[in-house]
Amino acid sequence: MTTHEDNMNEGTAHLAADNERLQREVESLQQELAQCKSELANAKRELHRLKGKSGAAARQPEAMSTMATRLRDALRE
């Protein structure tokens, strides 16, 4: 027959195991978060680089004739 002390020891061991499992999960999630932050920073840098590259091509044309001229010039290249 189990005693109150045995039940307490079993409960404490179970809590300790849960705590260790949760600590490992927290560490894993922290590493995953750091990786995601790094990927986001890289994506932001790439977006900034691409926006800078687009330059005049990204600006809105003043009129339809301007767009036609730009398209014609681009096709000649």
PDB file of N, CA, C and O in Angstrom:
ATOM      1  N   MET A   1       0.846  -1.178   0.000  1.00  0.00           N
ATOM      2  CA  MET A   1       0.000   0.000   0.000  1.00  0.00           C
ATOM      3  C   MET A   1       0.893   1.244   0.000  1.00  0.00           C
ATOM      4  O   MET A   1       1.879   1.322   0.733  1.00  0.00           O
ATOM      5  N   THR A   2       0.527   2.198  -0.828  1.00  0.00           N
ATOM      6  CA  THR A   2       1.351   3.397  -0.905  1.00  0.00           C
ATOM      7  C   THR A   2       0.980   4.347   0.210  1.00  0.00           C
ATOM      8  O   THR A   2      -0.160   4.420   0.669  1.00  0.00           O
ATOM      9  N   THR A   3       1.966   5.042   0.603  1.00  0.00           N
ATOM     10  CA  THR A   3       1.747   6.019   1.663  1.00  0.00           C
ATOM     11  C   THR A   3       1.640   7.405   1.058  1.00  0.00           C
ATOM     12  O   THR A   3       1.906   7.604  -0.128  1.00  0.00           O
ATOM     13  N   HIS A   4       1.258   8.330   1.860  1.00  0.00           N
ATOM     14  CA  HIS A   4       1.163   9.726   1.432  1.00  0.00           C
ATOM     15  C   HIS A   4       2.522  10.215   0.941  1.00  0.00           C
ATOM     16  O   HIS A   4       2.605  10.951  -0.042  1.00  0.00           O
ATOM     17  N   GLU A   5       3.572   9.808   1.622  1.00  0.00           N
ATOM     18  CA  GLU A   5       4.930  10.217   1.235  1.00  0.00           C
ATOM     19  C   GLU A   5       5.289   9.659  -0.133  1.00  0.00           C
ATOM     20  O   GLU A   5       5.903  10.359  -0.938  1.00  0.00           O
ATOM     21  N   ASP A   6       4.920   8.410  -0.414  1.00  0.00           N
ATOM     22  CA  ASP A   6       5.189   7.821  -1.729  1.00  0.00           C
ATOM     23  C   ASP A   6       4.449   8.592  -2.827  1.00  0.00           C
ATOM     24  O   ASP A   6       5.001   8.848  -3.897  1.00  0.00           O
ATOM     25  N   ASN A   7       3.205   8.952  -2.551  1.00  0.00           N
ATOM     26  CA  ASN A   7       2.427   9.727  -3.522  1.00  0.00           C
ATOM     27  C   ASN A   7       3.064  11.085  -3.783  1.00  0.00           C
ATOM     28  O   ASN A   7       3.099  11.552  -4.921  1.00  0.00           O
ATOM     29  N   MET A   8       3.563  11.710  -2.736  1.00  0.00           N
ATOM     30  CA  MET A   8       4.222  13.009  -2.873  1.00  0.00           C
ATOM     31  C   MET A   8       5.497  12.880  -3.697  1.00  0.00           C
ATOM     32  O   MET A   8       5.766  13.712  -4.562  1.00  0.00           O
ATOM     33  N   ASN A   9       6.278  11.842  -3.431  1.00  0.00           N
ATOM     34  CA  ASN A   9       7.523  11.629  -4.176  1.00  0.00           C
ATOM     35  C   ASN A   9       7.231  11.375  -5.653  1.00  0.00           C
ATOM     36  O   ASN A   9       7.928  11.885  -6.530  1.00  0.00           O
ATOM     37  N   GLU A  10       6.202  10.587  -5.915  1.00  0.00           N
ATOM     38  CA  GLU A  10       5.819  10.295  -7.293  1.00  0.00           C
ATOM     39  C   GLU A  10       5.350  11.567  -7.999  1.00  0.00           C
ATOM     40  O   GLU A  10       5.707  11.806  -9.153  1.00  0.00           O
ATOM     41  N   GLY A  11       4.563  12.369  -7.318  1.00  0.00           N
ATOM     42  CA  GLY A  11       4.085  13.628  -7.889  1.00  0.00           C
ATOM     43  C   GLY A  11       5.222  14.597  -8.139  1.00  0.00           C
ATOM     44  O   GLY A  11       5.246  15.284  -9.161  1.00  0.00           O
ATOM     45  N   THR A  12       6.163  14.656  -7.211  1.00  0.00           N
ATOM     46  CA  THR A  12       7.320  15.540  -7.361  1.00  0.00           C
ATOM     47  C   THR A  12       8.179  15.101  -8.540  1.00  0.00           C
ATOM     48  O   THR A  12       8.646  15.936  -9.315  1.00  0.00           O
ATOM     49  N   ALA A  13       8.389  13.790  -8.679  1.00  0.00           N
ATOM     50  CA  ALA A  13       9.179  13.271  -9.801  1.00  0.00           C
ATOM     51  C   ALA A  13       8.488  13.594 -11.125  1.00  0.00           C
ATOM     52  O   ALA A  13       9.145  13.956 -12.102  1.00  0.00           O
ATOM     53  N   HIS A  14       7.175  13.463 -11.154  1.00  0.00           N
ATOM     54  CA  HIS A  14       6.418  13.769 -12.365  1.00  0.00           C
ATOM     55  C   HIS A  14       6.532  15.259 -12.713  1.00  0.00           C
ATOM     56  O   HIS A  14       6.713  15.614 -13.878  1.00  0.00           O
ATOM     57  N   LEU A  15       6.429  16.108 -11.718  1.00  0.00           N
ATOM     58  CA  LEU A  15       6.565  17.551 -11.944  1.00  0.00           C
ATOM     59  C   LEU A  15       7.969  17.914 -12.421  1.00  0.00           C
ATOM     60  O   LEU A  15       8.134  18.768 -13.293  1.00  0.00           O
ATOM     61  N   ALA A  16       8.974  17.264 -11.847  1.00  0.00           N
ATOM     62  CA  ALA A  16      10.357  17.526 -12.257  1.00  0.00           C
ATOM     63  C   ALA A  16      10.565  17.119 -13.711  1.00  0.00           C
ATOM     64  O   ALA A  16      11.224  17.831 -14.468  1.00  0.00           O
ATOM     65  N   ALA A  17      10.006  15.975 -14.104  1.00  0.00           N
ATOM     66  CA  ALA A  17      10.133  15.521 -15.492  1.00  0.00           C
ATOM     67  C   ALA A  17       9.423  16.492 -16.437  1.00  0.00           C
ATOM     68  O   ALA A  17       9.949  16.833 -17.496  1.00  0.00           O
ATOM     69  N   ASP A  18       8.229  16.933 -16.049  1.00  0.00           N
ATOM     70  CA  ASP A  18       7.506  17.918 -16.865  1.00  0.00           C
ATOM     71  C   ASP A  18       8.294  19.217 -16.988  1.00  0.00           C
ATOM     72  O   ASP A  18       8.353  19.814 -18.063  1.00  0.00           O
ATOM     73  N   ASN A  19       8.891  19.648 -15.900  1.00  0.00           N
ATOM     74  CA  ASN A  19       9.678  20.882 -15.897  1.00  0.00           C
ATOM     75  C   ASN A  19      10.869  20.767 -16.850  1.00  0.00           C
ATOM     76  O   ASN A  19      11.144  21.692 -17.613  1.00  0.00           O
ATOM     77  N   GLU A  20      11.567  19.646 -16.807  1.00  0.00           N
ATOM     78  CA  GLU A  20      12.716  19.443 -17.703  1.00  0.00           C
ATOM     79  C   GLU A  20      12.271  19.440 -19.159  1.00  0.00           C
ATOM     80  O   GLU A  20      12.920  20.044 -20.013  1.00  0.00           O
ATOM     81  N   ARG A  21      11.159  18.758 -19.442  1.00  0.00           N
ATOM     82  CA  ARG A  21      10.636  18.704 -20.809  1.00  0.00           C
ATOM     83  C   ARG A  21      10.270  20.107 -21.290  1.00  0.00           C
ATOM     84  O   ARG A  21      10.581  20.482 -22.420  1.00  0.00           O
ATOM     85  N   LEU A  22       9.618  20.865 -20.439  1.00  0.00           N
ATOM     86  CA  LEU A  22       9.220  22.223 -20.817  1.00  0.00           C
ATOM     87  C   LEU A  22      10.424  23.142 -20.998  1.00  0.00           C
ATOM     88  O   LEU A  22      10.410  24.010 -21.870  1.00  0.00           O
ATOM     89  N   GLN A  23      11.455  22.962 -20.193  1.00  0.00           N
ATOM     90  CA  GLN A  23      12.669  23.770 -20.351  1.00  0.00           C
ATOM     91  C   GLN A  23      13.339  23.470 -21.688  1.00  0.00           C
ATOM     92  O   GLN A  23      13.828  24.383 -22.355  1.00  0.00           O
ATOM     93  N   ARG A  24      13.365  22.195 -22.084  1.00  0.00           N
ATOM     94  CA  ARG A  24      13.937  21.835 -23.390  1.00  0.00           C
ATOM     95  C   ARG A  24      13.106  22.443 -24.522  1.00  0.00           C
ATOM     96  O   ARG A  24      13.650  22.916 -25.520  1.00  0.00           O
ATOM     97  N   GLU A  25      11.794  22.424 -24.352  1.00  0.00           N
ATOM     98  CA  GLU A  25      10.916  23.001 -25.366  1.00  0.00           C
ATOM     99  C   GLU A  25      11.122  24.510 -25.484  1.00  0.00           C
ATOM    100  O   GLU A  25      11.130  25.052 -26.589  1.00  0.00           O
ATOM    101  N   VAL A  26      11.287  25.183 -24.356  1.00  0.00           N
ATOM    102  CA  VAL A  26      11.546  26.626 -24.362  1.00  0.00           C
ATOM    103  C   VAL A  26      12.852  26.917 -25.096  1.00  0.00           C
ATOM    104  O   VAL A  26      12.910  27.834 -25.915  1.00  0.00           O
ATOM    105  N   GLU A  27      13.890  26.150 -24.811  1.00  0.00           N
ATOM    106  CA  GLU A  27      15.179  26.355 -25.485  1.00  0.00           C
ATOM    107  C   GLU A  27      15.043  26.149 -26.986  1.00  0.00           C
ATOM    108  O   GLU A  27      15.598  26.914 -27.775  1.00  0.00           O
ATOM    109  N   SER A  28      14.308  25.123 -27.379  1.00  0.00           N
ATOM    110  CA  SER A  28      14.101  24.852 -28.797  1.00  0.00           C
ATOM    111  C   SER A  28      13.340  25.996 -29.466  1.00  0.00           C
ATOM    112  O   SER A  28      13.693  26.422 -30.566  1.00  0.00           O
ATOM    113  N   LEU A  29      12.309  26.483 -28.807  1.00  0.00           N
ATOM    114  CA  LEU A  29      11.529  27.593 -29.362  1.00  0.00           C
ATOM    115  C   LEU A  29      12.339  28.885 -29.423  1.00  0.00           C
ATOM    116  O   LEU A  29      12.164  29.684 -30.343  1.00  0.00           O
ATOM    117  N   GLN A  30      13.220  29.092 -28.455  1.00  0.00           N
ATOM    118  CA  GLN A  30      14.079  30.280 -28.484  1.00  0.00           C
ATOM    119  C   GLN A  30      15.034  30.213 -29.669  1.00  0.00           C
ATOM    120  O   GLN A  30      15.288  31.225 -30.322  1.00  0.00           O
ATOM    121  N   GLN A  31      15.566  29.022 -29.949  1.00  0.00           N
ATOM    122  CA  GLN A  31      16.450  28.861 -31.101  1.00  0.00           C
ATOM    123  C   GLN A  31      15.680  29.082 -32.400  1.00  0.00           C
ATOM    124  O   GLN A  31      16.178  29.722 -33.326  1.00  0.00           O
ATOM    125  N   GLU A  32      14.463  28.548 -32.458  1.00  0.00           N
ATOM    126  CA  GLU A  32      13.634  28.730 -33.647  1.00  0.00           C
ATOM    127  C   GLU A  32      13.297  30.207 -33.854  1.00  0.00           C
ATOM    128  O   GLU A  32      13.312  30.697 -34.983  1.00  0.00           O
ATOM    129  N   LEU A  33      12.995  30.910 -32.773  1.00  0.00           N
ATOM    130  CA  LEU A  33      12.698  32.343 -32.854  1.00  0.00           C
ATOM    131  C   LEU A  33      13.914  33.116 -33.359  1.00  0.00           C
ATOM    132  O   LEU A  33      13.779  34.005 -34.200  1.00  0.00           O
ATOM    133  N   ALA A  34      15.088  32.785 -32.854  1.00  0.00           N
ATOM    134  CA  ALA A  34      16.308  33.459 -33.299  1.00  0.00           C
ATOM    135  C   ALA A  34      16.529  33.228 -34.793  1.00  0.00           C
ATOM    136  O   ALA A  34      16.921  34.146 -35.513  1.00  0.00           O
ATOM    137  N   GLN A  35      16.277  32.001 -35.259  1.00  0.00           N
ATOM    138  CA  GLN A  35      16.427  31.683 -36.678  1.00  0.00           C
ATOM    139  C   GLN A  35      15.423  32.485 -37.513  1.00  0.00           C
ATOM    140  O   GLN A  35      15.773  33.017 -38.567  1.00  0.00           O
ATOM    141  N   CYS A  36      14.191  32.569 -37.044  1.00  0.00           N
ATOM    142  CA  CYS A  36      13.158  33.333 -37.762  1.00  0.00           C
ATOM    143  C   CYS A  36      13.516  34.816 -37.826  1.00  0.00           C
ATOM    144  O   CYS A  36      13.324  35.460 -38.858  1.00  0.00           O
ATOM    145  N   LYS A  37      14.035  35.355 -36.726  1.00  0.00           N
ATOM    146  CA  LYS A  37      14.440  36.760 -36.715  1.00  0.00           C
ATOM    147  C   LYS A  37      15.564  37.005 -37.710  1.00  0.00           C
ATOM    148  O   LYS A  37      15.582  38.025 -38.398  1.00  0.00           O
ATOM    149  N   SER A  38      16.497  36.069 -37.783  1.00  0.00           N
ATOM    150  CA  SER A  38      17.606  36.193 -38.724  1.00  0.00           C
ATOM    151  C   SER A  38      17.091  36.150 -40.164  1.00  0.00           C
ATOM    152  O   SER A  38      17.506  36.952 -41.001  1.00  0.00           O
ATOM    153  N   GLU A  39      16.189  35.213 -40.446  1.00  0.00           N
ATOM    154  CA  GLU A  39      15.623  35.115 -41.791  1.00  0.00           C
ATOM    155  C   GLU A  39      14.835  36.373 -42.147  1.00  0.00           C
ATOM    156  O   GLU A  39      14.898  36.843 -43.283  1.00  0.00           O
ATOM    157  N   LEU A  40      14.099  36.917 -41.191  1.00  0.00           N
ATOM    158  CA  LEU A  40      13.336  38.145 -41.428  1.00  0.00           C
ATOM    159  C   LEU A  40      14.272  39.314 -41.725  1.00  0.00           C
ATOM    160  O   LEU A  40      14.010  40.111 -42.626  1.00  0.00           O
ATOM    161  N   ALA A  41      15.358  39.414 -40.968  1.00  0.00           N
ATOM    162  CA  ALA A  41      16.329  40.488 -41.204  1.00  0.00           C
ATOM    163  C   ALA A  41      16.941  40.352 -42.593  1.00  0.00           C
ATOM    164  O   ALA A  41      17.119  41.349 -43.294  1.00  0.00           O
ATOM    165  N   ASN A  42      17.265  39.123 -42.997  1.00  0.00           N
ATOM    166  CA  ASN A  42      17.816  38.900 -44.336  1.00  0.00           C
ATOM    167  C   ASN A  42      16.804  39.283 -45.411  1.00  0.00           C
ATOM    168  O   ASN A  42      17.164  39.897 -46.415  1.00  0.00           O
ATOM    169  N   ALA A  43      15.546  38.923 -45.205  1.00  0.00           N
ATOM    170  CA  ALA A  43      14.504  39.251 -46.176  1.00  0.00           C
ATOM    171  C   ALA A  43      14.315  40.765 -46.279  1.00  0.00           C
ATOM    172  O   ALA A  43      14.124  41.296 -47.372  1.00  0.00           O
ATOM    173  N   LYS A  44      14.367  41.453 -45.144  1.00  0.00           N
ATOM    174  CA  LYS A  44      14.233  42.915 -45.165  1.00  0.00           C
ATOM    175  C   LYS A  44      15.393  43.558 -45.912  1.00  0.00           C
ATOM    176  O   LYS A  44      15.197  44.506 -46.673  1.00  0.00           O
ATOM    177  N   ARG A  45      16.615  43.038 -45.694  1.00  0.00           N
ATOM    178  CA  ARG A  45      17.775  43.573 -46.418  1.00  0.00           C
ATOM    179  C   ARG A  45      17.626  43.340 -47.922  1.00  0.00           C
ATOM    180  O   ARG A  45      17.920  44.225 -48.726  1.00  0.00           O
ATOM    181  N   GLU A  46      17.168  42.149 -48.293  1.00  0.00           N
ATOM    182  CA  GLU A  46      16.983  41.836 -49.709  1.00  0.00           C
ATOM    183  C   GLU A  46      15.904  42.725 -50.321  1.00  0.00           C
ATOM    184  O   GLU A  46      16.067  43.212 -51.440  1.00  0.00           O
ATOM    185  N   LEU A  47      14.824  42.939 -49.612  1.00  0.00           N
ATOM    186  CA  LEU A  47      13.760  43.817 -50.095  1.00  0.00           C
ATOM    187  C   LEU A  47      14.278  45.238 -50.289  1.00  0.00           C
ATOM    188  O   LEU A  47      13.983  45.882 -51.296  1.00  0.00           O
ATOM    189  N   HIS A  48      15.045  45.719 -49.326  1.00  0.00           N
ATOM    190  CA  HIS A  48      15.623  47.061 -49.430  1.00  0.00           C
ATOM    191  C   HIS A  48      16.557  47.143 -50.642  1.00  0.00           C
ATOM    192  O   HIS A  48      16.553  48.132 -51.375  1.00  0.00           O
ATOM    193  N   ARG A  49      17.352  46.095 -50.838  1.00  0.00           N
ATOM    194  CA  ARG A  49      18.281  46.062 -51.971  1.00  0.00           C
ATOM    195  C   ARG A  49      17.508  46.089 -53.289  1.00  0.00           C
ATOM    196  O   ARG A  49      17.862  46.819 -54.214  1.00  0.00           O
ATOM    197  N   LEU A  50      16.455  45.288 -53.361  1.00  0.00           N
ATOM    198  CA  LEU A  50      15.673  45.232 -54.596  1.00  0.00           C
ATOM    199  C   LEU A  50      14.927  46.534 -54.858  1.00  0.00           C
ATOM    200  O   LEU A  50      14.793  46.953 -56.008  1.00  0.00           O
ATOM    201  N   LYS A  51      14.446  47.169 -53.811  1.00  0.00           N
ATOM    202  CA  LYS A  51      13.781  48.462 -53.993  1.00  0.00           C
ATOM    203  C   LYS A  51      14.765  49.486 -54.528  1.00  0.00           C
ATOM    204  O   LYS A  51      14.415  50.299 -55.384  1.00  0.00           O
ATOM    205  N   GLY A  52      15.990  49.452 -54.030  1.00  0.00           N
ATOM    206  CA  GLY A  52      17.015  50.373 -54.503  1.00  0.00           C
ATOM    207  C   GLY A  52      17.385  50.115 -55.951  1.00  0.00           C
ATOM    208  O   GLY A  52      17.679  51.048 -56.698  1.00  0.00           O
ATOM    209  N   LYS A  53      17.370  48.836 -56.353  1.00  0.00           N
ATOM    210  CA  LYS A  53      17.711  48.483 -57.724  1.00  0.00           C
ATOM    211  C   LYS A  53      16.654  48.936 -58.712  1.00  0.00           C
ATOM    212  O   LYS A  53      16.969  49.274 -59.853  1.00  0.00           O
ATOM    213  N   SER A  54      15.397  48.946 -58.276  1.00  0.00           N
ATOM    214  CA  SER A  54      14.316  49.257 -59.205  1.00  0.00           C
ATOM    215  C   SER A  54      14.377  50.709 -59.676  1.00  0.00           C
ATOM    216  O   SER A  54      14.000  51.010 -60.808  1.00  0.00           O
ATOM    217  N   GLY A  55      14.845  51.601 -58.821  1.00  0.00           N
ATOM    218  CA  GLY A  55      15.069  52.995 -59.190  1.00  0.00           C
ATOM    219  C   GLY A  55      13.942  53.622 -59.974  1.00  0.00           C
ATOM    220  O   GLY A  55      12.789  53.613 -59.544  1.00  0.00           O
ATOM    221  N   ALA A  56      14.284  54.171 -61.134  1.00  0.00           N
ATOM    222  CA  ALA A  56      13.313  54.891 -61.958  1.00  0.00           C
ATOM    223  C   ALA A  56      12.233  53.969 -62.499  1.00  0.00           C
ATOM    224  O   ALA A  56      11.120  54.419 -62.770  1.00  0.00           O
ATOM    225  N   ALA A  57      12.535  52.698 -62.660  1.00  0.00           N
ATOM    226  CA  ALA A  57      11.539  51.767 -63.190  1.00  0.00           C
ATOM    227  C   ALA A  57      10.348  51.630 -62.256  1.00  0.00           C
ATOM    228  O   ALA A  57       9.259  51.254 -62.692  1.00  0.00           O
ATOM    229  N   ALA A  58      10.539  51.926 -60.989  1.00  0.00           N
ATOM    230  CA  ALA A  58       9.464  51.776 -60.014  1.00  0.00           C
ATOM    231  C   ALA A  58       8.552  52.996 -59.945  1.00  0.00           C
ATOM    232  O   ALA A  58       7.455  52.908 -59.393  1.00  0.00           O
ATOM    233  N   ARG A  59       8.979  54.126 -60.490  1.00  0.00           N
ATOM    234  CA  ARG A  59       8.151  55.332 -60.379  1.00  0.00           C
ATOM    235  C   ARG A  59       6.966  55.243 -61.329  1.00  0.00           C
ATOM    236  O   ARG A  59       7.024  54.562 -62.352  1.00  0.00           O
ATOM    237  N   GLN A  60       5.904  55.930 -60.981  1.00  0.00           N
ATOM    238  CA  GLN A  60       4.684  55.928 -61.782  1.00  0.00           C
ATOM    239  C   GLN A  60       4.887  56.815 -63.013  1.00  0.00           C
ATOM    240  O   GLN A  60       5.481  57.888 -62.914  1.00  0.00           O
ATOM    241  N   PRO A  61       4.401  56.372 -64.158  1.00  0.00           N
ATOM    242  CA  PRO A  61       4.517  57.211 -65.359  1.00  0.00           C
ATOM    243  C   PRO A  61       3.604  58.430 -65.240  1.00  0.00           C
ATOM    244  O   PRO A  61       2.551  58.380 -64.605  1.00  0.00           O
ATOM    245  N   GLU A  62       4.032  59.518 -65.864  1.00  0.00           N
ATOM    246  CA  GLU A  62       3.241  60.744 -65.808  1.00  0.00           C
ATOM    247  C   GLU A  62       2.019  60.639 -66.715  1.00  0.00           C
ATOM    248  O   GLU A  62       0.960  61.185 -66.407  1.00  0.00           O
ATOM    249  N   ALA A  63       2.172  59.944 -67.821  1.00  0.00           N
ATOM    250  CA  ALA A  63       1.069  59.816 -68.768  1.00  0.00           C
ATOM    251  C   ALA A  63       1.222  58.502 -69.521  1.00  0.00           C
ATOM    252  O   ALA A  63       2.262  57.846 -69.452  1.00  0.00           O
ATOM    253  N   MET A  64       0.164  58.127 -70.244  1.00  0.00           N
ATOM    254  CA  MET A  64       0.199  56.887 -71.015  1.00  0.00           C
ATOM    255  C   MET A  64       1.297  56.944 -72.072  1.00  0.00           C
ATOM    256  O   MET A  64       1.936  55.930 -72.351  1.00  0.00           O
ATOM    257  N   SER A  65       1.520  58.102 -72.656  1.00  0.00           N
ATOM    258  CA  SER A  65       2.552  58.231 -73.687  1.00  0.00           C
ATOM    259  C   SER A  65       3.937  57.975 -73.100  1.00  0.00           C
ATOM    260  O   SER A  65       4.799  57.400 -73.764  1.00  0.00           O
ATOM    261  N   THR A  66       4.148  58.399 -71.863  1.00  0.00           N
ATOM    262  CA  THR A  66       5.430  58.159 -71.200  1.00  0.00           C
ATOM    263  C   THR A  66       5.647  56.665 -71.007  1.00  0.00           C
ATOM    264  O   THR A  66       6.752  56.161 -71.209  1.00  0.00           O
ATOM    265  N   MET A  67       4.588  55.957 -70.615  1.00  0.00           N
ATOM    266  CA  MET A  67       4.713  54.523 -70.414  1.00  0.00           C
ATOM    267  C   MET A  67       5.003  53.834 -71.748  1.00  0.00           C
ATOM    268  O   MET A  67       5.815  52.911 -71.801  1.00  0.00           O
ATOM    269  N   ALA A  68       4.356  54.268 -72.810  1.00  0.00           N
ATOM    270  CA  ALA A  68       4.588  53.678 -74.124  1.00  0.00           C
ATOM    271  C   ALA A  68       6.034  53.905 -74.562  1.00  0.00           C
ATOM    272  O   ALA A  68       6.664  53.008 -75.122  1.00  0.00           O
ATOM    273  N   THR A  69       6.550  55.087 -74.310  1.00  0.00           N
ATOM    274  CA  THR A  69       7.937  55.399 -74.658  1.00  0.00           C
ATOM    275  C   THR A  69       8.902  54.513 -73.876  1.00  0.00           C
ATOM    276  O   THR A  69       9.857  53.976 -74.437  1.00  0.00           O
ATOM    277  N   ARG A  70       8.651  54.367 -72.599  1.00  0.00           N
ATOM    278  CA  ARG A  70       9.532  53.533 -71.768  1.00  0.00           C
ATOM    279  C   ARG A  70       9.483  52.083 -72.223  1.00  0.00           C
ATOM    280  O   ARG A  70      10.514  51.411 -72.253  1.00  0.00           O
ATOM    281  N   LEU A  71       8.296  51.587 -72.578  1.00  0.00           N
ATOM    282  CA  LEU A  71       8.163  50.214 -73.044  1.00  0.00           C
ATOM    283  C   LEU A  71       8.898  50.029 -74.363  1.00  0.00           C
ATOM    284  O   LEU A  71       9.603  49.036 -74.547  1.00  0.00           O
ATOM    285  N   ARG A  72       8.741  50.965 -75.273  1.00  0.00           N
ATOM    286  CA  ARG A  72       9.423  50.892 -76.565  1.00  0.00           C
ATOM    287  C   ARG A  72      10.937  50.884 -76.370  1.00  0.00           C
ATOM    288  O   ARG A  72      11.646  50.109 -77.013  1.00  0.00           O
ATOM    289  N   ASP A  73      11.430  51.750 -75.478  1.00  0.00           N
ATOM    290  CA  ASP A  73      12.866  51.807 -75.208  1.00  0.00           C
ATOM    291  C   ASP A  73      13.365  50.503 -74.590  1.00  0.00           C
ATOM    292  O   ASP A  73      14.456  50.033 -74.912  1.00  0.00           O
ATOM    293  N   ALA A  74      12.573  49.932 -73.714  1.00  0.00           N
ATOM    294  CA  ALA A  74      12.970  48.679 -73.070  1.00  0.00           C
ATOM    295  C   ALA A  74      13.020  47.540 -74.078  1.00  0.00           C
ATOM    296  O   ALA A  74      13.894  46.677 -73.994  1.00  0.00           O
ATOM    297  N   LEU A  75      12.100  47.530 -75.025  1.00  0.00           N
ATOM    298  CA  LEU A  75      12.077  46.470 -76.032  1.00  0.00           C
ATOM    299  C   LEU A  75      13.241  46.585 -77.009  1.00  0.00           C
ATOM    300  O   LEU A  75      13.670  45.582 -77.579  1.00  0.00           O
ATOM    301  N   ARG A  76      13.752  47.780 -77.207  1.00  0.00           N
ATOM    302  CA  ARG A  76      14.902  47.985 -78.096  1.00  0.00           C
ATOM    303  C   ARG A  76      16.185  47.426 -77.504  1.00  0.00           C
ATOM    304  O   ARG A  76      17.100  47.048 -78.236  1.00  0.00           O
ATOM    305  N   GLU A  77      16.253  47.372 -76.170  1.00  0.00           N
ATOM    306  CA  GLU A  77      17.500  46.951 -75.504  1.00  0.00           C
ATOM    307  C   GLU A  77      17.775  45.515 -75.678  1.00  0.00           C
ATOM    308  O   GLU A  77      18.782  45.014 -75.178  1.00  0.00           O
TER     309      GLU A  77
END
